[in-house]
């Protein structure tokens, strides 16, 4: 399954798969890259290559040319994130990308602007959703009636600046063009106008690091009109809380009709029928490095739906997480996380509309990493 699969909990993952391989040629005239490669941008609202404990990572079949001029990098790229059939354009997609990026370590400032033209086939069910409509809502990342972009433009800007002990940054992503819904109930393609944004402030002084993060991804309270506003391309790694963001299973995750499957977890699919919830969350946190080998962190996550239908509850919940990382010796690390989630009625009503009472959820996780 590679970076698109589950890290744990999937009994069917019994093979080792090579999922990225590419060639890179550098010269005085620029850098050319070709192959199946990862891609990250900004704070990862739409593109995120993923890390050690991430479930997902952006991977493209891509041809890219980069030109480095001092602190400025310009690039042109053609990507094919999906090519299901060799006949025509069934389950096909093509992305054309241009970006400018500025990175100056001397002044501690980084930023960039990217434009991408995205085109997808009319039934792009395979990219964001299970390809078999009979499986809905089981084994699916998004809902059967979720909107999806068809022929759209993406403009994204980000900026990060360090001043003394503070690092301030943010990213804004605007998506416009044409969209449809997976049920194909619209008489014509809908107008797409969706927005996502994040802001981050970090304070680091010696062994203490504090941060505040805010993220917003627009929702859509009516998927049956000709105006689509749901930001469905929010990268699945952009989630908060190891219970709410990773493990909590809603109506449109893989619990569905097959509760034995491992769940994807998501923060944007808790809308009622014919609605896409979107999300906004607020996440403050604190980390203390007690020694070079021991650190402890505390986070609080407050999340709500970005868009609701009449009578629908916004609250997704509040979560408190506490974690400790310990380096046993060089290249071998252990971690322990405990958390408590107070789920909102917006989650409960999506999972079981006839249940009014909310229940406290407790979580416990251990990790071990060995690098060699």
C-alpha positions as CSV (number, residue, x, y, z in Angstrom):
1,X,0.0,0.0,0.0
2,X,3.0,2.3,0.4
3,X,2.3,5.7,1.8
4,X,-1.3,5.5,0.9
5,X,-1.9,2.5,3.1
6,X,-2.3,1.9,6.8
7,X,0.7,2.1,9.1
8,X,-0.8,-0.5,11.4
9,X,-4.0,-2.4,11.9
10,X,-4.3,-3.9,8.4
11,X,-3.9,-7.7,8.4
12,X,-3.8,-7.7,4.6
13,X,-0.5,-5.9,4.3
14,X,2.0,-8.8,4.0
15,X,4.4,-7.5,1.4
16,X,7.2,-5.0,1.1
17,X,6.4,-2.5,-1.8
18,X,8.7,-0.1,-3.4
19,X,6.5,3.0,-4.0
20,X,9.0,5.8,-4.9
21,X,11.9,5.7,-7.4
22,X,13.2,8.6,-9.5
23,X,16.2,10.0,-11.4
24,X,17.7,13.4,-10.9
25,X,20.2,15.2,-13.2
26,X,21.9,18.4,-12.0
27,X,23.8,20.8,-14.3
28,X,24.6,24.5,-14.6
29,X,21.3,24.9,-16.5
30,X,19.1,23.5,-13.7
31,X,17.8,20.2,-12.2
32,X,15.7,17.7,-14.1
33,X,13.8,15.0,-12.1
34,X,11.9,12.2,-13.6
35,X,10.0,9.3,-12.0
36,X,7.7,8.4,-9.1
37,X,8.6,11.0,-6.5
38,X,7.4,12.7,-3.3
39,X,6.4,16.3,-3.2
40,X,5.8,18.8,-0.3
41,X,4.8,22.4,-0.2
42,X,4.5,25.0,2.5
43,X,2.6,23.7,5.6
44,X,1.2,20.8,3.7
45,X,-2.4,21.9,3.1
46,X,-2.5,20.0,-0.2
47,X,0.9,18.5,-0.8
48,X,2.8,16.6,1.9
49,X,5.5,14.0,1.3
50,X,4.9,12.5,4.7
51,X,7.2,11.4,7.5
52,X,8.0,8.4,9.6
53,X,4.7,8.2,11.5
54,X,2.4,9.7,8.8
55,X,-0.1,7.4,7.1
56,X,-0.1,9.2,3.8
57,X,2.3,11.0,1.5
58,X,2.0,12.9,-1.8
59,X,3.6,10.8,-4.6
60,X,3.4,11.7,-8.3
61,X,4.6,10.2,-11.5
62,X,6.3,13.5,-12.4
63,X,8.6,15.3,-14.8
64,X,10.1,18.4,-13.2
65,X,12.6,21.1,-14.1
66,X,14.0,23.4,-11.4
67,X,16.2,26.4,-11.8
68,X,18.1,27.8,-8.7
69,X,19.0,31.5,-8.8
70,X,20.5,32.3,-5.4
71,X,17.8,32.1,-2.8
72,X,15.1,31.8,-5.5
73,X,13.9,28.5,-7.0
74,X,11.6,28.3,-10.0
75,X,10.1,25.1,-11.3
76,X,7.9,23.7,-14.1
77,X,6.4,20.2,-13.7
78,X,3.9,17.8,-15.3
79,X,2.5,15.2,-13.0
80,X,0.2,12.2,-13.4
81,X,-1.1,11.3,-10.0
82,X,-3.3,8.6,-11.5
83,X,-3.6,6.5,-14.7
84,X,-6.0,3.6,-14.1
85,X,-6.6,2.6,-17.7
86,X,-4.5,2.8,-20.8
87,X,-7.7,3.3,-22.9
88,X,-8.8,6.9,-23.1
89,X,-9.0,8.9,-19.9
90,X,-11.0,6.6,-17.5
91,X,-9.8,7.3,-14.0
92,X,-7.2,9.6,-15.3
93,X,-5.7,12.9,-14.0
94,X,-3.1,15.4,-15.3
95,X,-1.5,18.2,-13.2
96,X,0.5,21.1,-14.7
97,X,2.5,23.1,-12.1
98,X,4.6,26.3,-11.8
99,X,6.1,27.6,-8.6
100,X,8.5,30.2,-7.3
101,X,10.1,29.7,-3.9
102,X,12.3,31.9,-1.8
103,X,14.5,30.5,1.0
104,X,17.1,32.7,2.8
105,X,18.5,31.0,5.9
106,X,20.6,34.1,6.7
107,X,17.5,36.2,7.3
108,X,15.3,33.2,8.5
109,X,12.6,33.7,6.0
110,X,11.0,31.3,3.6
111,X,8.0,31.6,1.3
112,X,6.6,30.7,-2.1
113,X,3.7,30.8,-4.5
114,X,2.5,27.9,-6.6
115,X,-0.1,27.5,-9.4
116,X,-1.4,24.2,-10.5
117,X,-3.9,23.3,-13.2
118,X,-5.6,20.0,-12.4
119,X,-7.8,18.0,-14.7
120,X,-9.5,14.7,-13.8
121,X,-11.8,12.3,-15.6
122,X,-15.5,12.6,-15.1
123,X,-15.6,9.6,-12.8
124,X,-12.5,10.0,-10.7
125,X,-13.8,7.7,-8.0
126,X,-10.6,5.9,-7.7
127,X,-8.4,8.8,-6.6
128,X,-10.3,9.9,-3.5
129,X,-12.8,7.1,-2.9
130,X,-13.3,3.4,-3.2
131,X,-13.8,2.5,-6.8
132,X,-16.7,0.1,-6.2
133,X,-19.9,2.1,-5.5
134,X,-21.4,-1.0,-3.9
135,X,-18.9,-0.5,-1.0
136,X,-20.2,2.9,0.0
137,X,-19.8,3.9,2.7
138,X,-17.4,1.1,3.7
139,X,-13.7,1.1,2.9
140,X,-13.9,4.7,1.7
141,X,-12.0,7.9,2.7
142,X,-14.7,10.2,1.7
143,X,-18.5,10.0,1.3
144,X,-20.3,8.7,-1.8
145,X,-21.9,12.1,-2.2
146,X,-18.7,14.1,-1.7
147,X,-17.8,16.7,-4.2
148,X,-14.7,16.3,-6.3
149,X,-12.8,18.7,-8.6
150,X,-12.9,18.0,-12.3
151,X,-11.2,20.9,-14.1
152,X,-9.8,23.3,-11.6
153,X,-7.0,25.8,-10.7
154,X,-5.1,25.9,-7.5
155,X,-3.2,28.9,-6.1
156,X,-1.3,28.5,-2.9
157,X,0.9,31.0,-1.0
158,X,2.9,30.4,2.2
159,X,5.3,32.4,4.3
160,X,7.5,31.5,7.3
161,X,9.6,34.0,9.3
162,X,11.7,33.7,12.4
163,X,12.1,36.7,14.7
164,X,14.1,36.3,17.9
165,X,12.5,33.3,19.7
166,X,9.3,33.4,17.6
167,X,8.5,31.7,14.3
168,X,5.4,32.9,12.5
169,X,4.0,31.4,9.4
170,X,0.9,30.6,7.4
171,X,-0.5,29.2,4.2
172,X,-3.5,29.9,2.1
173,X,-4.9,27.7,-0.7
174,X,-7.6,28.7,-3.1
175,X,-9.2,26.2,-5.4
176,X,-11.6,27.3,-8.2
177,X,-13.0,25.8,-11.4
178,X,-15.5,22.9,-12.0
179,X,-16.6,20.1,-9.8
180,X,-19.1,17.3,-9.5
181,X,-20.3,14.9,-6.9
182,X,-19.7,11.2,-6.8
183,X,-23.4,10.4,-7.2
184,X,-23.5,12.3,-10.5
185,X,-26.8,13.7,-9.6
186,X,-26.1,17.2,-11.0
187,X,-27.4,18.1,-14.4
188,X,-24.1,19.9,-15.2
189,X,-20.7,20.5,-13.6
190,X,-20.8,22.7,-10.6
191,X,-18.8,25.9,-9.9
192,X,-16.0,25.1,-7.5
193,X,-14.8,27.8,-5.0
194,X,-13.1,26.3,-2.0
195,X,-10.6,27.6,0.5
196,X,-8.1,26.3,3.1
197,X,-5.8,28.2,5.4
198,X,-3.5,27.6,8.3
199,X,-1.6,29.9,10.7
200,X,1.2,28.9,13.1
201,X,3.1,30.7,15.9
202,X,6.0,29.0,17.7
203,X,8.0,30.2,20.6
204,X,11.3,28.4,21.4
205,X,13.5,29.4,24.3
206,X,16.3,27.0,25.3
207,X,14.5,23.8,26.4
208,X,10.9,25.1,26.2
209,X,8.9,25.2,23.0
210,X,5.3,26.4,22.8
211,X,3.1,26.7,19.7
212,X,-0.4,27.7,18.6
213,X,-1.9,26.3,15.3
214,X,-5.1,27.1,13.5
215,X,-6.4,25.4,10.4
216,X,-9.6,25.9,8.3
217,X,-10.9,23.9,5.4
218,X,-14.2,25.0,3.9
219,X,-17.2,22.8,3.9
220,X,-20.4,22.6,1.9
221,X,-23.9,22.3,3.4
222,X,-25.6,21.4,0.1
223,X,-24.1,19.1,-2.4
224,X,-27.1,19.1,-4.7
225,X,-26.8,22.6,-6.0
226,X,-24.4,24.0,-8.6
227,X,-22.0,25.7,-6.2
228,X,-19.4,23.5,-4.6
229,X,-17.4,25.0,-1.7
230,X,-16.0,21.9,0.1
231,X,-12.2,21.7,0.2
232,X,-12.0,18.0,-0.3
233,X,-8.3,18.0,-1.2
234,X,-7.1,18.9,2.3
235,X,-4.1,16.5,2.8
236,X,-5.1,13.7,5.2
237,X,-1.9,14.3,7.2
238,X,-3.3,17.7,8.2
239,X,-5.2,16.5,11.2
240,X,-4.9,17.1,14.9
241,X,-5.1,14.8,17.9
242,X,-4.1,11.1,17.8
243,X,-7.6,10.1,18.7
244,X,-9.8,12.6,16.8
245,X,-7.5,13.1,13.9
246,X,-6.3,9.5,13.4
247,X,-8.5,6.8,15.0
248,X,-12.0,8.0,15.5
249,X,-14.3,6.3,12.9
250,X,-17.2,8.3,11.5
251,X,-20.0,7.5,9.1
252,X,-17.8,7.8,6.0
253,X,-14.6,6.0,7.2
254,X,-14.0,2.4,6.7
255,X,-16.2,1.1,9.6
256,X,-19.3,1.2,7.3
257,X,-20.7,-2.3,6.8
258,X,-17.4,-3.9,7.6
259,X,-16.3,-3.0,11.2
260,X,-13.4,-5.4,11.0
261,X,-11.4,-3.1,8.7
262,X,-8.9,-0.6,9.9
263,X,-10.0,3.0,9.8
264,X,-8.6,5.9,7.9
265,X,-9.6,8.5,10.4
266,X,-10.5,12.0,9.0
267,X,-11.6,15.4,10.3
268,X,-13.6,16.6,7.2
269,X,-16.2,14.0,6.5
270,X,-18.7,14.3,9.4
271,X,-21.3,16.1,7.4
272,X,-24.9,14.8,7.3
273,X,-26.4,13.4,4.1
274,X,-25.7,15.6,1.0
275,X,-23.3,17.7,3.0
276,X,-19.5,18.0,3.4
277,X,-18.4,19.1,6.9
278,X,-15.0,20.6,6.3
279,X,-13.2,21.5,9.5
280,X,-11.6,24.1,11.6
281,X,-9.5,23.4,14.6
282,X,-7.4,25.3,17.2
283,X,-4.4,23.5,18.7
284,X,-2.1,25.0,21.3
285,X,0.8,22.9,22.7
286,X,3.9,22.9,24.9
287,X,7.1,20.8,24.7
288,X,9.9,20.6,27.2
289,X,13.3,19.0,26.4
290,X,14.4,17.7,29.9
291,X,17.6,16.4,28.4
292,X,19.1,15.6,25.0
293,X,17.4,12.2,25.2
294,X,14.1,12.9,27.0
295,X,11.2,15.3,26.0
296,X,7.6,15.7,27.1
297,X,4.8,17.4,25.2
298,X,1.2,18.5,25.9
299,X,-1.4,19.4,23.3
300,X,-5.1,20.5,23.4
301,X,-7.3,20.3,20.3
302,X,-10.6,21.9,19.8
303,X,-12.3,21.1,16.5
304,X,-15.6,22.0,14.8
305,X,-17.2,21.5,11.4
306,X,-16.7,24.4,9.0
307,X,-20.2,24.0,7.5
308,X,-23.4,22.6,8.8
309,X,-27.0,22.0,7.6
310,X,-29.9,23.3,9.5
311,X,-30.2,21.6,12.8
312,X,-26.8,19.9,12.5
313,X,-24.4,20.1,15.4
314,X,-21.0,21.7,14.7
315,X,-18.9,20.2,17.6
316,X,-16.4,17.6,16.7
317,X,-14.8,17.5,20.1
318,X,-12.0,18.6,22.4
319,X,-9.0,16.4,23.0
320,X,-6.1,16.5,25.4
321,X,-2.9,14.6,24.5
322,X,0.3,14.0,26.6
323,X,3.4,12.4,25.1
324,X,6.9,11.5,25.9
325,X,9.9,10.7,23.6
326,X,12.9,9.0,24.9
327,X,16.1,8.2,23.0
328,X,17.4,4.9,24.3
329,X,20.6,5.3,22.4
330,X,21.7,6.7,19.0
331,X,19.2,6.0,16.3
332,X,16.8,4.1,18.6
333,X,13.8,6.1,20.0
334,X,10.7,5.2,22.0
335,X,7.5,7.2,22.5
336,X,4.4,7.0,24.6
337,X,1.2,9.0,24.1
338,X,-2.0,9.1,26.2
339,X,-5.0,11.1,25.3
340,X,-8.6,11.8,26.3
341,X,-11.3,13.0,23.8
342,X,-14.6,14.6,24.7
343,X,-16.4,14.1,21.4
344,X,-19.0,16.6,20.2
345,X,-22.5,15.8,19.1
346,X,-21.5,16.5,15.6
347,X,-19.5,13.3,15.6
348,X,-22.0,11.2,17.4
349,X,-24.9,12.3,15.2
350,X,-23.0,11.3,12.1
351,X,-22.1,7.8,13.5
352,X,-25.5,7.1,15.0
353,X,-28.2,9.8,14.5
354,X,-30.4,8.2,17.2
355,X,-27.8,8.5,19.9
356,X,-27.9,11.7,21.9
357,X,-25.4,10.9,24.7
358,X,-21.7,11.5,24.1
359,X,-19.0,9.3,25.5
360,X,-15.5,10.1,26.7
361,X,-12.8,8.3,24.6
362,X,-9.4,7.3,26.0
363,X,-6.4,6.6,23.8
364,X,-3.0,5.0,24.4
365,X,-0.2,4.6,21.8
366,X,3.5,3.5,21.9
367,X,6.0,3.9,19.1
368,X,9.5,2.6,18.5
369,X,11.9,3.7,15.7
370,X,15.2,2.3,14.6
371,X,17.3,4.2,12.0
372,X,20.2,2.6,10.2
